[in-house]
Amino acid sequence: MMRLRIGVAVLVVLAVLVACIPLGINYFATQWLRDQGIPSANIESVDFNLFTGSLGIYDIDFSDAQRRAEVGSVNVNVRWTSLLQGNLMLEQANLADARFEVHATDDGRFKIGGLTLPLAQQSPQADQPSEPLAVGIANLAIDDVTVHYQADIIDS
């Protein structure tokens, strides 16, 4: 009888932890945007199914004083078996109902809704080079996306 109670307690704790994963994704994604210098960042909801590998993030909105980005939904389905081979394969990736303000700066950087994308950096060679994680997308759908692009003009 004691083993049954312990088993039920473990299952309840695991169920609560799995149910809290979307809350954690929402919190850490919003916090990451703020850590990148975005003063206003909001994610309305996150759906995550650990068993099927599906992740949905809905109503993303972030901006700085000058630029804004809004995304209605981002959905991805991960092929878990690809992780066993050292790869990340997205079976399906969908981006829908998005509005981006993109600014190309004179130093070659891009700002999307105030989020500055870093320049590619040369990493120092280590004694033991490690294999990078290969990422692939089998099916990509982009629906109703608007990009407003602005570039700094350099007079030469």
MOPE-V227007 format. One line per field, one symbol per residue. ss: DSSP state (~ for helix, > for strand, _ for the rest). psi: psi as a letter, one per 40 degrees, with the letter a starting at -180 (. if undefined). A space follows every 50 residues. Layout:
ss->???
psi->???
//
This chain:
ss->_~~~~~~~~~~~~~~~~~~~~~~~~~~~~~~~~~~____>>>>>>>>>>_ ___>>>>>>>>>>____>>>>>>>>>>>>~~~~~__>>>>>>>>>>>>>> >>>>_____>>>__>>>________________>>>>__>>>>>>>>>>> >_____
psi->dddddddddddddddddddedddddddddddddddeehdhhhhdihhhhd defhhhhighhiiaddiihhhdihhihhhdddddefihhhdhhhhifihi hhhhieeeihhhfehhhiihihiihidghihihhhihdhhhhhghhhhhh ihhhh.
//
